[in-house]
Amino acid sequence: MPTATRPTPEASVVPEGDRLSPRTEALLDRADSLCVKRGVRMTALRRQVMGLMLESSHPLRAYDLLEQLQARHAGAAPPTVYRALDFLLEHGLAHKIERLSSFVPCVHVLDHSHDHDGDCAHATQFLICRACARVMELEDGGIVRAISLASRNAGFHVQHSTIEIEGLCAECLASGAKETASLPPQ
C-alpha cells in the first residue's frame, strides 16, 4: 500500500491568476486529510482536477477538465484526467452524473462535518436543471429509507444508489426559463 502524504507546497502551487477560493482550498485540504486517513495519495494532479470541479458552478466533462489542465500543463492527456477521475470516484470524493456524462465533487463528504470523517456510503440524489444544467446534490434521508425498505421487501441488498432527477432549478423557474437542448437527449 502506498504511503499517504500531503502534496508538497511546491506541488500544489497554483500559478498567479489561477488562485483558488479560500473555501475551495479548505475543501481540498479536507480531501487531502481523508486521503491520508485512508492511506492513499492525493497527488498534485488529482488535487488540481478536484479543485477545478470545486470551482465550477456546473458539472464538468472529462474533456472540459482536460482543456483546463492543458492551459496549465501542455502535456496533459486524456488518460491523465481519466486516472485522476477514477481515483476521485473510487475514494468517494466525486460523483459521475451519468445523464450528463460529467463529474461533480462529493458535497456530502467534503462539505459536511461528520464524526465518521467521510468513511460512509451514502445514497446520492441529484437535481439536474434542464435549463441551465446546474446540478445540486441532495442527501434526503426519506428517499434513502424508502429505497432501503423497498429493496428489503424485494429481497435485494443495495450497495450503491444514485438518483438523477431532471427539472428546473429555483433560479430558472423564477426567471421564467424553459427547458433547453443543453442536456444530451435521453
N, C-alpha and C positions, 0 to 999 in steps of 0.2 A: 504494500500500500504506500503511495507516495506521501512524503512528509508535507503536512499542511503549513503553508507560510502565507503571510500577507505580501502583497506586491511591494517591492521596494519603492521608496518615494520617487526615484527616477523613472521607474516603470509606469507609474500612474500619473506622471506629469502630463497635463493637457496643454497643448500649445495655446498661446495668448489668443483671445478671440473665441476659443472653444471651451472656455471655463464652464463648469457645471454649476448648477444652483446649489446652495447650501443643503437644501432638502435632498437633492439627488445624491450629493456626497455622503450625507448621513445614511441614506438607504443603501448606498454601495458599501459603506463601512459595515452596515448590518449584514449584508450579503457576504462580505469578507469573513465576518465573525462566524456566521453559520457554516461557511466552508471549512474554516479552521476547526470548529467543533466536530464536523463530520469527517475530518481527516482528508479533505480534498483541497486542491489548489484553485483559487480564483486568480487566474493569470491576468496580466495586464490587458491582453486582448479580450478575454471574457468580460473583464470589468468595463472595457470600452463599449462592447456590444450591449451590456446591461445598462450602462449609462445612456447610450443612445435611445434605448427603449424607454427608460425612465424619463428622459427629457421630452419625449414625443407625446403629443396630445392624442395621437392616433396609433393604432396597431401598425407595425412595420413588417413588410415582406422581407424575406432574406436578401433580395436584390436591392431593396432600399437601404438596408444596413450595409451591404457591400459597397454601394455607391458612396455612402457617408464615410466608411472606413477608408476607401481608396483616396479620398481627399486628404487623409492623414498619413496613409501608408500605401504608397504606389503599388507594392507587391501583394496587396490583399486580393485573395481569390475566393471563388465560391466555396471550396472545401473549408477554408478558414472560418467563414461565417457559419457554415452548417455544423462544424465541430463545436464552435462556441455555443450555438443554439442548442445542440444535442446535450451539452453539459448542463446548461441552464434549465432545460426541460427535465432532465434526469434528476436534478437536485431540487426540483420544485421551486426554482427561482423565476421561472417564466412559464407562460401557457401558450399553446398554439390555438389560434382561433381558426378552426377548420373552414368555416364558411368563407372567411376572407383570405385564407392561406397566408396568415400573418401572425405576428407574435406580440405579446404584451408581457410586462413584468408581473409577477405574482404579488398583488397588493396585499393579500391575506398574510403571506409570510413576512413581507418586508415592512409593511406599514402599520402593523398591529403589535401591541405588546402582549406577548404570550409567555406563560410560565414554561411551556414546552420548547421554547426557543426555535419554533419553526419545524419541529420534528412531528408533523401531523399530516395525515392525509385529509383532504377536505374536498367536498363536492363543490364544484365550481359552477356558477351560473353567470352568464354574460348577457348583458343587454346591448344589442348592436343597433345603432341608429341607421336607418335606411337612407336618410337624407345626408348626414354629414360623416357617416362611417365611424363615429366615436364608439368606443366600447367601454362599458362600465362593468367591473367585476362585483358580483353580489356574494354575500355569504348569508343566505337565509336558512335558518335552522328548520323552519316549517317545511321548506322544499326538501331538505335533506331527510327529515323524518318521514315525509310522505314517500320518498323514493325507497328508503330503508324498509318501511312497512310493506309496501307493495312488492318489493323484491323478496323479502322474507316469506310473504304469503305465496309467492310463486316458487319458493324453494331455491332461490337464487342468492348467491353471495356477491355483493357489489365490491369490486376492487378499485374502481375509478369511475367517476361520473362528471361529465361536463355537459351543461345545457346552454345552448345558444338561442337567445330569444331576439327576434327582429321586430323593430317598430320605429317610433320616432322619439327622440330624447326631449326633455322638457324645453330646452332652448329652441329646438326646431319646431316643436308644437307652438310655442309662444310666438315665433316669427312667422307662422303660417306655412312653413316649408312642407313640401310634398315629397313623396318618395322620389329618389333619383336613380339613375342607372349606375351609380357609383359602386354598387356592390356587384360581385360576379353573379351571373344567373345561377339559379339552383338547379 
